[in-house]
Amino acid sequence: ENFRRAWRDIREGWRGRELWITIGLHDLRQRYRRSMLGPFWITLSMGIMIAALGLLYGKIFRLDLKDYLPYLACGFIVWSFISGLILDGCKSFIDSSRMIRQMAVPLSTFVFQVVWINLLVLSHNIWIFFIIALIFGVNPGWQVLLIFPAIIILSLNGVALAIFFGLLSARFRDIPLIVASVIQVMFFITPVIWRSDMLQGRALVLNLNPFYHMVEIFRGPLLGYMPNMENWLAAIFVTLASWALAFCFYTIYRWRIAYWV
């Protein structure tokens, strides 16, 4: 019975996408209300960060900016998307506590809202790469189409992790702080600002890092190379594992969320 209710909640939450699309757009506008650039402040700040780090680490690593800057831009953009899904997912139920107590809507509505907002931010940030690609003459070719299945996989992970961490965070308020610390550490051990071929004996370290595979399936198509089948399989496996874990917890504890928030 709990299984059916949890599945019905997720299904009805998806069907009610008009609600979470509207709420997500409103929330994003509210963040940058009365600013001249609105959400494009996110894009501007990230563009400046990528340019600064590209010049700095390109000099440190003695890399050609023509190759390194597009690589760094892709890495930063997808990492921002992944970390945003996880960190915002931790607060998916907490930030919507008032609506949860006042509105009779599926709880998954607020999970889909988190993923939708981060997709909107990604749609702004991706233009940084296209500008850099235009400047440095990067032509990804037909492989760029593979970015769409990559975004679907990342978004599905975002939904599962928002359910799981959102539920845990509603019960234990230290979880968002712990997750933020882990994400910060993972940023430095994932090839975002450094190349994977710089790491000696890298196979074990990279293969066991799920973030590496998620970054690769997004970055490869934009830079014009095919991610390894190993990257795709690992990303799909992580997605299935995330959903299995999230759905298990959601089935058992979903009814308690309204009391925890």
C-alpha positions in Angstrom: 0.0 0.0 0.0 2.8 2.4 0.9 4.6 1.5 -2.3 1.5 2.4 -4.4 1.0 5.7 -2.5 4.6 6.7 -3.0 4.5 5.9 -6.7 1.2 7.7 -7.1 2.7 10.8 -5.4 5.6 10.9 -7.9 3.3 10.2 -10.8 0.8 12.9 -9.8 3.6 15.3 -9.1 4.9 14.9 -12.6 1.4 15.3 -14.1 1.0 18.5 -12.2 4.0 20.1 -13.9 2.1 23.3 -14.6 2.2 24.0 -10.9 5.9 23.4 -10.3 6.9 25.1 -13.5 5.0 28.2 -12.4 6.4 28.1 -8.8 9.9 27.5 -10.1 9.8 30.5 -12.5 8.3 32.7 -9.7 11.0 31.6 -7.3 13.8 32.3 -9.7 12.4 35.8 -10.5 12.1 36.5 -6.7 15.8 35.8 -6.2 16.8 38.5 -8.5 13.9 40.9 -8.2 14.7 44.5 -9.0 18.1 43.6 -10.4 18.9 44.8 -13.9 20.2 41.5 -15.3 17.9 39.2 -13.3 18.9 35.5 -13.5 21.7 36.4 -15.9 23.7 37.5 -12.8 24.4 33.8 -12.3 25.7 33.6 -15.9 27.8 36.7 -15.5 29.4 35.6 -12.2 30.2 32.2 -13.5 31.6 33.6 -16.7 34.0 35.8 -14.7 34.9 32.8 -12.5 35.7 30.6 -15.5 37.8 33.3 -17.2 39.8 34.0 -14.0 40.4 30.3 -13.1 41.2 29.6 -16.8 43.9 32.2 -16.9 45.3 31.2 -13.5 45.3 27.4 -13.8 46.2 27.5 -17.5 49.4 29.3 -16.4 50.0 27.0 -13.5 49.4 23.8 -15.5 51.1 25.3 -18.6 48.2 24.5 -20.8 47.1 26.0 -24.0 44.0 28.2 -23.3 42.5 27.3 -26.6 42.0 23.7 -25.3 41.9 24.4 -21.6 39.3 27.1 -21.3 36.5 25.2 -23.2 37.3 22.2 -21.0 37.1 24.2 -17.8 33.9 25.9 -18.9 32.2 22.6 -19.6 33.4 21.2 -16.3 32.3 24.2 -14.3 28.9 24.4 -15.9 28.0 20.7 -15.4 29.4 20.8 -11.8 27.3 23.8 -11.0 24.3 21.9 -12.3 25.1 18.7 -10.4 25.9 20.5 -7.1 22.9 22.7 -7.4 20.6 19.7 -7.8 22.0 18.1 -4.7 22.3 21.1 -2.4 18.9 22.6 -3.4 17.5 19.1 -3.2 18.5 18.9 0.5 16.1 21.9 1.1 13.4 20.7 -1.3 10.9 20.0 1.6 12.3 22.4 4.2 12.0 25.5 1.9 8.5 24.5 0.9 7.3 23.7 4.5 4.6 26.4 4.5 3.1 25.1 1.2 3.3 21.5 2.4 1.3 22.3 5.4 -1.3 24.5 3.6 -1.7 22.8 0.1 -3.0 19.4 -0.7 -0.5 18.7 -3.5 1.9 15.7 -4.1 5.1 16.2 -2.1 7.1 15.3 -5.2 5.9 18.6 -6.7 8.6 20.4 -4.6 11.2 17.9 -5.8 10.4 18.5 -9.5 10.5 22.3 -8.7 14.1 22.0 -7.6 15.2 20.2 -10.7 13.2 22.6 -12.9 14.9 25.7 -11.3 18.4 24.1 -11.9 17.5 23.3 -15.5 16.6 27.0 -16.0 20.0 28.0 -14.5 21.8 25.5 -16.7 20.0 27.0 -19.8 21.5 30.3 -18.8 25.0 29.1 -18.0 25.4 26.9 -21.1 25.7 30.1 -23.2 29.1 30.7 -21.6 30.5 27.6 -23.3 29.0 28.5 -26.6 30.6 31.9 -26.5 34.0 30.4 -25.5 33.5 27.7 -28.3 32.9 30.5 -30.8 35.9 32.5 -29.7 38.3 29.5 -29.8 36.8 27.7 -32.8 35.5 24.6 -31.0 33.2 22.6 -33.2 31.7 19.6 -31.3 30.0 18.2 -34.4 27.0 15.8 -34.2 28.2 14.5 -30.8 26.7 17.6 -29.2 23.3 15.9 -29.5 24.4 13.4 -26.8 24.1 16.3 -24.3 20.3 15.7 -24.2 20.5 12.1 -22.9 23.2 13.3 -20.5 20.9 16.1 -19.1 18.1 13.5 -18.8 20.3 11.2 -16.7 21.5 14.1 -14.6 18.0 15.3 -14.0 16.7 11.8 -13.1 19.5 11.7 -10.5 18.5 15.1 -9.3 15.0 13.9 -8.7 16.1 10.8 -6.8 18.7 12.7 -4.7 16.3 15.5 -3.9 13.8 13.0 -2.6 16.5 11.2 -0.6 18.4 14.1 0.8 15.3 16.3 1.1 13.7 13.6 3.3 16.8 13.2 5.4 17.3 16.9 5.8 13.7 17.4 6.9 14.4 15.0 9.7 18.0 15.9 10.5 18.9 19.5 9.9 22.6 18.9 9.9 22.4 16.9 6.6 22.6 20.0 4.3 25.8 21.1 6.0 27.3 17.7 5.8 26.4 17.3 2.1 27.8 20.7 1.3 31.1 19.8 2.9 31.2 16.5 0.9 30.4 18.3 -2.3 33.2 20.7 -1.7 35.7 17.9 -1.2 34.4 16.0 -4.3 34.9 19.1 -6.4 38.6 18.9 -5.9 39.0 15.2 -6.5 36.8 15.3 -9.6 38.5 16.4 -12.9 36.7 19.8 -13.3 39.6 22.2 -13.1 42.3 19.6 -13.8 42.5 17.0 -16.6 42.1 13.3 -15.8 45.3 12.5 -17.6 47.3 14.6 -15.1 46.6 12.0 -12.4 49.0 9.1 -12.3 47.4 5.7 -11.6 44.1 7.4 -12.1 41.9 4.5 -13.1 40.8 3.3 -9.7 40.3 6.9 -8.3 38.2 8.0 -11.3 36.2 4.8 -11.9 35.0 4.8 -8.3 34.0 8.5 -8.5 30.4 8.8 -9.7 30.8 12.5 -10.2 33.5 11.9 -12.8 31.2 9.8 -15.0 28.4 12.3 -14.7 30.7 15.1 -15.7 32.2 13.2 -18.6 28.8 12.3 -20.3 28.0 16.0 -20.3 31.4 17.4 -21.2 32.4 15.0 -23.9 29.5 15.8 -26.3 30.2 19.6 -25.9 33.9 19.2 -26.7 33.3 16.9 -29.6 34.4 13.5 -28.3 32.4 10.4 -27.4 32.4 9.6 -23.7 33.4 6.0 -23.0 30.7 3.3 -22.7 32.0 2.8 -19.2 31.0 6.4 -18.4 27.5 5.9 -19.7 27.0 2.5 -18.0 28.3 3.9 -14.7 26.0 7.0 -14.9 23.0 4.7 -15.6 23.9 2.4 -12.8 24.3 5.3 -10.4 20.9 6.6 -11.5 19.2 3.3 -10.9 20.9 2.9 -7.5 19.8 6.5 -6.5 16.2 5.8 -7.5 16.2 2.5 -5.7 17.5 4.1 -2.5 15.3 7.2 -2.7 12.1 5.3 -3.5 12.7 2.9 -0.6 13.0 5.8 1.9 10.2 7.6 0.2 7.9 4.6 0.5 8.6 4.3 4.3 8.9 7.9 5.5 6.9 10.0 3.0 3.9 10.4 5.3 6.2 11.9 8.1 7.6 14.7 6.0 4.7 17.1 6.8 5.4 16.6 10.5 9.2 17.0 10.2 9.1 20.3 8.3 
